[in-house]
Amino acid sequence: MHTLLTATAPLHVLLVDDEPAILQALVRTLRRGTADGLWQPLRTEVFTDPQAALARAKEQAFALAISDFRMPGMNGAQFLTALRECQPDCQRVILSAHADFEGLTHAINAARIAQFLSKPWNEPELLAVVHEQLEEHRRNVETTLLAEQQRLARGELSPQEVECRRLERMEPGITRVQWSSDGAYVLDPVGATAF
């Protein structure tokens, strides 16, 4: 059973905003939460480009994503919807300085965001939301692992299937390999992303 490894592994958090200063402020706030003992140290990755963030999400599993709503090229609702398709277990929070109720309603329904926070945010509120979402992620992972162990015990899953699921949670896409007609595996060209 891999519960111990999953429980002690550092959690990854994805921050997406087209304004670098906002990303720096979010990182400082998350560090403060770590320093205050609200959670274990996090591995935080920041992106100003939602497309680049989605490409990274195809390589790395995230426990939590916090995204701005208004961004050029792809808004936060679109980004979090695409992220949900790629990583359904990732908790999703949206930030917005604008009250675009139609867009936010879409984000809540399509991306199934867990929380909406306004900019500028209230730091204690942001810390509480992040803590709550990280705890929700932990509970979801524990429930999934328990269900898989029960299905394994009943013979509904093989040990190989359980291991593949564990690997996919850690490294999305690792178990999905493309093979060519001659039996070689196919690598994506460097820098290419498919959306």
Backbone torsions as a table, in degrees:
resi	resn	phi	psi	omega
1	MET	NA	134.7	-172.9
2	HIS	-101.9	20.3	-177.1
3	THR	-60.6	-42.5	-177.8
4	LEU	-61.6	-45.1	178.9
5	LEU	-61.7	-43.2	-178.5
6	THR	-66.6	-39.9	-176.1
7	ALA	-69.2	-32.0	-176.0
8	THR	-95.8	-11.9	-179.9
9	ALA	-67.9	141.2	178.9
10	PRO	-64.8	142.5	178.5
11	LEU	-83.9	142.3	179.2
12	HIS	-101.9	135.9	179.3
13	VAL	-123.0	135.5	-178.5
14	LEU	-109.8	124.7	178.6
15	LEU	-117.1	128.6	-177.7
16	VAL	-132.1	121.5	177.2
17	ASP	-160.2	140.5	-179.5
18	ASP	-76.9	-3.4	178.5
19	GLU	-108.7	110.5	-179.3
20	PRO	-56.1	-34.7	-179.7
21	ALA	-63.7	-36.6	177.4
22	ILE	-66.2	-42.3	178.6
23	LEU	-61.3	-42.5	178.7
24	GLN	-62.5	-40.5	178.9
25	ALA	-65.5	-40.0	177.6
26	LEU	-63.8	-42.8	179.1
27	VAL	-61.8	-43.8	177.9
28	ARG	-60.2	-41.7	179.8
29	THR	-64.7	-42.1	178.9
30	LEU	-65.3	-37.8	176.8
31	ARG	-63.8	-37.8	177.9
32	ARG	-62.9	-40.4	177.3
33	GLY	-61.9	-38.7	176.3
34	THR	-65.6	-46.3	-179.4
35	ALA	-62.5	-32.9	179.4
36	ASP	-81.1	-2.3	177.5
37	GLY	79.6	18.3	179.1
38	LEU	-72.6	-26.9	178.8
39	TRP	-158.4	165.0	175.9
40	GLN	-69.4	162.0	178.2
41	PRO	-52.3	139.5	-178.5
42	LEU	-105.8	154.3	168.5
43	ARG	-101.3	108.4	-174.3
44	THR	-104.7	131.5	175.9
45	GLU	-120.3	134.6	-176.5
46	VAL	-117.3	143.5	179.8
47	PHE	-141.2	137.7	172.0
48	THR	-94.1	-12.1	-178.1
49	ASP	-116.2	115.7	-179.6
50	PRO	-60.6	-33.6	179.0
51	GLN	-64.1	-42.0	177.9
52	ALA	-65.4	-37.4	178.1
53	ALA	-64.2	-40.5	177.8
54	LEU	-65.8	-38.8	177.4
55	ALA	-61.2	-41.8	178.5
56	ARG	-66.2	-36.0	179.9
57	ALA	-66.2	-17.4	175.3
58	LYS	-80.4	-9.1	-178.9
59	GLU	-112.4	-28.9	-172.9
60	GLN	-131.0	133.9	176.2
61	ALA	-80.0	137.8	179.0
62	PHE	-119.2	141.6	176.0
63	ALA	-81.7	-32.2	-174.0
64	LEU	-148.3	139.9	172.7
65	ALA	-125.4	132.4	174.5
66	ILE	-119.4	122.1	-175.0
67	SER	-128.4	143.4	169.5
68	ASP	-67.8	155.5	177.6
69	PHE	-86.1	-52.2	-176.8
70	ARG	-92.5	109.0	176.9
71	MET	-139.1	147.6	178.4
72	PRO	-69.0	142.3	176.0
73	GLY	87.6	-42.5	-178.6
74	MET	-154.7	122.0	179.6
75	ASN	-81.2	172.0	-177.0
76	GLY	-62.2	-34.5	178.2
77	ALA	-64.8	-44.1	178.5
78	GLN	-65.2	-43.1	179.5
79	PHE	-61.1	-49.5	-177.2
80	LEU	-68.5	-29.0	174.6
81	THR	-65.8	-46.2	178.3
82	ALA	-64.5	-38.5	178.5
83	LEU	-64.6	-40.2	179.0
84	ARG	-60.6	-38.9	177.7
85	GLU	-65.6	-37.6	-178.6
86	CYS	-78.5	-42.1	-176.2
87	GLN	-136.7	81.7	-177.2
88	PRO	-63.3	-21.3	-178.7
89	ASP	-85.5	-7.6	179.3
90	CYS	-75.5	128.0	175.7
91	GLN	-72.3	145.7	-173.6
92	ARG	-128.7	129.0	178.4
93	VAL	-128.0	141.1	179.5
94	ILE	-119.9	141.3	176.5
95	LEU	-113.1	142.9	176.3
96	SER	-154.2	139.7	174.6
97	ALA	-93.2	-7.6	-175.8
98	HIS	-119.2	144.2	179.1
99	ALA	-93.4	76.9	176.8
100	ASP	-96.5	87.0	-171.5
101	PHE	-65.6	-35.3	178.3
102	GLU	-64.9	-45.8	179.0
103	GLY	-65.5	-40.5	179.4
104	LEU	-68.1	-36.4	175.8
105	THR	-62.0	-42.2	176.9
106	HIS	-61.6	-42.5	-179.5
107	ALA	-61.6	-42.8	-179.2
108	ILE	-65.4	-42.2	-176.5
109	ASN	-78.5	-48.0	-175.1
110	ALA	-81.4	-46.3	-176.8
111	ALA	-87.5	-12.8	-177.3
112	ARG	52.3	52.9	178.5
113	ILE	-66.1	149.8	-178.7
114	ALA	-87.6	-34.1	-175.7
115	GLN	-146.7	151.3	171.7
116	PHE	-121.2	129.6	175.8
117	LEU	-124.5	143.2	178.8
118	SER	-93.0	153.5	173.8
119	LYS	-98.7	142.0	-10.8
120	PRO	-68.9	145.5	-175.3
121	TRP	-86.9	159.1	172.8
122	ASN	-88.5	119.0	-173.4
123	GLU	-57.8	-47.9	177.6
124	PRO	-58.9	-35.9	178.4
125	GLU	-67.1	-43.3	178.2
126	LEU	-62.2	-44.6	178.8
127	LEU	-60.7	-41.2	179.3
128	ALA	-65.1	-41.4	179.5
129	VAL	-64.7	-45.2	179.8
130	VAL	-62.2	-45.2	178.4
131	HIS	-58.2	-47.0	-179.6
132	GLU	-61.2	-42.8	-178.1
133	GLN	-71.2	-36.1	176.1
134	LEU	-66.6	-38.4	176.4
135	GLU	-66.1	-40.5	177.6
136	GLU	-62.4	-41.8	177.1
137	HIS	-60.9	-45.7	179.6
138	ARG	-59.0	-45.9	179.4
139	ARG	-62.0	-41.9	179.4
140	ASN	-63.3	-41.9	179.0
141	VAL	-64.5	-44.8	179.3
142	GLU	-61.2	-41.5	178.7
143	THR	-63.8	-43.4	178.9
144	THR	-62.3	-45.8	179.9
145	LEU	-62.7	-42.5	178.5
146	LEU	-62.7	-44.0	179.1
147	ALA	-62.3	-41.0	179.1
148	GLU	-65.7	-39.9	178.7
149	GLN	-64.9	-38.0	177.1
150	GLN	-67.0	-41.8	178.2
151	ARG	-66.3	-35.0	176.1
152	LEU	-64.4	-45.3	-179.6
153	ALA	-62.9	-33.7	179.2
154	ARG	-84.0	-3.9	179.8
155	GLY	82.2	11.0	179.2
156	GLU	-80.4	-20.4	175.7
157	LEU	-129.0	146.0	174.9
158	SER	-89.2	160.8	175.8
159	PRO	-57.3	-33.7	178.9
160	GLN	-66.7	-39.8	178.1
161	GLU	-65.4	-40.5	178.2
162	VAL	-62.3	-43.9	179.7
163	GLU	-65.6	-41.1	177.3
164	CYS	-60.9	-41.4	178.9
165	ARG	-65.1	-40.2	178.7
166	ARG	-63.3	-45.2	179.4
167	LEU	-63.4	-40.1	178.3
168	GLU	-63.2	-36.9	178.0
169	ARG	-65.8	-35.3	-178.8
170	MET	-80.1	-42.2	-175.4
171	GLU	-135.6	87.8	-177.5
172	PRO	-53.5	133.1	177.4
173	GLY	90.0	-7.3	-174.7
174	ILE	-65.0	-27.8	-178.0
175	THR	-95.3	-2.5	179.4
176	ARG	-103.2	101.6	-176.7
177	VAL	-112.0	136.1	175.0
178	GLN	-92.5	134.2	179.6
179	TRP	-113.7	141.5	175.8
180	SER	-84.8	172.5	-178.3
181	SER	-65.0	-21.8	179.4
182	ASP	-94.7	8.3	175.3
183	GLY	92.1	1.1	177.5
184	ALA	-85.8	154.5	176.4
185	TYR	-88.7	148.4	-173.4
186	VAL	-103.1	127.4	176.0
187	LEU	-99.4	144.9	172.4
188	ASP	-67.3	143.5	175.7
189	PRO	-59.3	147.5	-178.7
190	VAL	-57.5	128.7	177.3
191	GLY	83.7	-5.7	-179.1
192	ALA	-84.3	138.1	174.6
193	THR	-132.2	144.0	179.4
194	ALA	-115.2	123.7	178.1
195	PHE	-127.3	NA	NA
